């Protein structure tokens, strides 16, 4: 785990240097899905303060397991990075510091209600569809402004920026450049919405070059995951590893 963290940190620093950015402006979100809570605890001990999860049941359990760290000066911050069902929004609002996948008004309403009931403010990223694939989630570019207004007006929520998953059908740098343009348009109307969540294990360099502030990295930190075979369509959050091999899930 320490070797994986050193390697990922080195890649981020090199990518930042290549485009004249300060690596301290880039947040590494360790995607710990399918891994035990002990891995998240170890990562936190190594200085990783942000943990990402795709499924509420797993995320809520890990947040509870690491609740003893809540009084530290820098406690773990939980990020919900997967597709979010409306009926899970109230649960997610109880522990998530940042939800990366807000893509429809009904989810805004549910998260707002959950945040108010929990007495919390939950930061939200608008997930933008870069390929129009409904399985991968995301609001179309033309709907971004209206969704942003909905979040900005919702009690208990804070509009933080945008998120996207790079399509597998085009180079990541081109996709992230389009996301950067959309992020700039959002900031013109909402100056505080500065976060851009983009880049995973296989394309983090392209994301850094395009201005990403948050990188969602799992397999490069913790090794390739083993997923059970299951029928139906492929995982909509499939990504590439550092060698270009397709991996299941946000990595």
C-alpha positions in Angstrom: 0.0 0.0 0.0 2.8 2.4 0.8 4.5 1.6 -2.5 1.2 2.2 -4.4 0.8 5.6 -2.6 4.3 6.6 -3.4 3.8 5.7 -7.1 0.5 7.6 -7.4 1.9 10.6 -5.5 4.8 10.7 -7.8 2.6 10.5 -10.9 0.5 13.4 -9.6 3.6 15.5 -8.8 5.1 14.8 -12.2 1.8 15.6 -14.0 1.4 18.8 -12.1 5.0 19.9 -12.8 4.5 19.2 -16.5 1.6 21.8 -16.7 2.9 24.3 -14.1 0.4 23.4 -11.4 1.0 23.1 -7.6 0.3 19.4 -6.6 -1.0 20.7 -3.3 -4.0 22.0 -5.2 -5.0 18.5 -6.2 -6.9 16.2 -3.9 -6.3 12.5 -4.0 -9.5 10.6 -3.3 -8.6 7.0 -2.5 -11.4 4.8 -3.9 -11.7 2.0 -1.3 -14.7 0.2 -2.7 -14.6 -3.6 -2.2 -11.7 -3.2 0.2 -12.0 -3.6 4.0 -12.3 -0.6 6.3 -8.9 -1.5 7.6 -7.4 -0.5 4.3 -9.1 2.9 4.6 -7.7 3.2 8.1 -4.2 2.4 6.9 -4.4 4.9 4.1 -5.5 7.6 6.5 -2.5 6.7 8.7 -0.3 7.2 5.7 -1.7 10.7 5.2 -4.6 10.1 2.7 -7.5 12.1 4.1 -10.1 11.5 1.4 -11.9 8.2 0.8 -14.2 7.5 -2.0 -17.0 4.9 -2.1 -19.5 3.8 -4.8 -22.2 2.0 -2.7 -24.0 3.4 0.3 -24.1 0.2 2.3 -20.4 -0.3 2.1 -19.6 3.4 2.6 -21.9 3.9 5.6 -20.3 0.8 7.3 -16.8 2.1 6.7 -17.7 5.6 7.9 -19.0 4.0 11.1 -16.0 1.8 11.5 -13.7 4.8 11.3 -15.9 7.1 13.5 -13.2 6.9 16.2 -11.1 9.2 14.0 -13.7 11.9 13.9 -12.0 14.0 16.7 -8.6 14.1 15.0 -7.4 17.4 13.6 -7.8 15.9 10.1 -10.4 13.2 10.2 -11.3 11.1 7.1 -13.5 12.8 4.6 -15.9 10.5 2.8 -16.7 11.1 -0.9 -19.6 9.3 -2.6 -18.4 8.8 -6.2 -20.8 6.3 -7.6 -24.2 6.4 -9.2 -26.6 7.4 -6.4 -30.2 6.1 -6.0 -32.7 8.6 -4.6 -33.7 6.2 -1.8 -30.1 6.1 -0.6 -29.7 9.9 -0.5 -30.7 10.4 3.1 -28.2 7.8 4.2 -25.4 9.3 2.1 -26.2 12.8 3.5 -25.4 11.6 7.0 -21.7 10.9 6.3 -20.6 12.2 2.9 -18.6 15.4 2.8 -18.8 15.5 -1.1 -21.2 13.8 -3.4 -19.6 13.6 -6.9 -22.6 12.2 -8.8 -25.5 14.7 -8.6 -27.2 14.5 -12.1 -30.9 15.1 -11.7 -33.4 17.3 -9.8 -35.0 14.5 -7.9 -31.6 13.6 -6.4 -31.1 17.3 -5.4 -34.4 17.2 -3.6 -33.6 14.0 -1.8 -30.1 15.0 -0.8 -31.4 18.4 0.5 -34.0 16.7 2.7 -31.4 14.3 4.0 -28.8 17.0 4.7 -31.4 19.1 6.6 -32.6 16.1 8.6 -29.0 15.3 9.5 -28.2 18.9 10.4 -25.3 19.0 7.9 -24.2 20.8 4.8 -23.3 18.4 2.0 -21.1 19.6 -0.9 -22.2 18.5 -4.4 -20.6 18.0 -7.7 -22.7 17.9 -10.9 -21.9 14.8 -12.9 -21.8 15.8 -16.5 -22.3 13.2 -19.3 -19.5 13.4 -21.9 -20.8 10.7 -24.1 -24.6 10.6 -23.7 -24.5 7.0 -22.4 -27.4 6.8 -19.8 -25.8 3.8 -18.1 -22.9 6.0 -17.0 -25.1 8.8 -15.6 -24.6 12.5 -15.9 -26.6 15.5 -16.9 -26.3 16.6 -20.5 -24.2 19.8 -21.0 -27.3 21.7 -22.0 -28.9 20.9 -18.6 -26.0 21.9 -16.5 -27.1 25.4 -15.8 -30.6 24.5 -14.5 -29.2 21.7 -12.3 -26.6 24.1 -10.9 -29.4 26.5 -9.9 -31.3 23.7 -8.3 -28.4 22.8 -6.1 -27.4 26.4 -5.3 -31.0 27.0 -4.1 -31.4 23.8 -2.1 -31.1 24.1 1.7 -28.4 21.9 3.2 -26.4 21.7 -0.1 -23.4 23.5 -1.4 -22.6 23.6 -5.1 -18.9 22.7 -5.4 -18.3 22.0 -9.1 -18.4 19.3 -11.7 -17.5 15.7 -12.2 -17.2 13.4 -15.2 -16.1 9.9 -16.2 -14.0 9.9 -19.4 -15.7 8.0 -22.2 -13.9 4.9 -23.5 -14.6 6.0 -27.1 -12.2 9.0 -27.2 -8.9 10.1 -25.7 -9.2 11.2 -22.1 -7.4 14.5 -22.8 -10.1 15.5 -25.3 -12.9 14.6 -23.0 -11.4 16.4 -20.0 -10.8 19.5 -22.1 -14.5 19.6 -22.8 -15.2 19.1 -19.1 -12.8 22.0 -18.3 -14.8 24.2 -20.7 -18.1 23.3 -19.0 -16.5 23.9 -15.6 -15.5 27.4 -16.7 -19.0 28.2 -17.8 -20.3 27.0 -14.4 -17.8 29.2 -12.5 -19.0 32.2 -14.5 -22.4 32.0 -12.8 -21.2 30.3 -9.6 -17.7 31.5 -8.8 -17.3 29.3 -5.7 -18.0 26.1 -7.7 -14.3 25.5 -8.4 -13.9 21.8 -8.0 -13.4 19.5 -11.0 -13.4 15.7 -10.2 -11.9 13.9 -13.1 -9.2 11.2 -13.7 -8.8 7.7 -12.3 -5.9 5.3 -12.2 -5.3 5.2 -16.0 -5.9 8.8 -17.0 -5.0 11.0 -14.0 -2.2 12.7 -16.0 -4.7 13.9 -18.6 -7.1 15.1 -15.8 -4.3 17.1 -14.1 -3.4 18.7 -17.4 -7.0 19.7 -17.9 -7.3 21.3 -14.4 -8.8 18.6 -12.3 -8.8 19.4 -8.5 -9.9 15.9 -7.4 -8.6 12.5 -8.7 -10.5 9.3 -7.9 -7.9 6.6 -7.7 -8.3 3.0 -6.5 -6.5 0.2 -8.4 -3.2 2.1 -8.7 -3.2 2.5 -5.0 -4.6 -0.8 -3.8 -4.1 -3.2 -6.8 -6.6 -4.5 -9.3 -10.0 -5.5 -7.9 -11.5 -8.9 -8.5 -15.2 -8.6 -9.5 -17.5 -11.6 -9.6 -19.0 -12.5 -13.0 -22.5 -11.2 -13.4 -25.0 -11.1 -16.3 -26.3 -7.9 -17.9 -24.6 -4.8 -19.3 -21.0 -3.9 -18.3 -20.3 -1.7 -15.3 -21.0 1.9 -16.3 -18.1 3.1 -14.3 -15.5 1.0 -16.1 -12.1 2.6 -16.5 -8.6 1.8 -17.6 -5.7 0.8 -15.4 -2.2 2.3 -15.9 -1.5 0.0 -18.8 -4.8 0.8 -20.6 -6.5 -2.4 -19.6 -10.2 -2.1 -18.9 -11.2 -2.3 -15.2 -14.6 -2.5 -13.6 -15.7 0.4 -11.5 -14.4 3.8 -10.7 -10.7 3.4 -10.2 
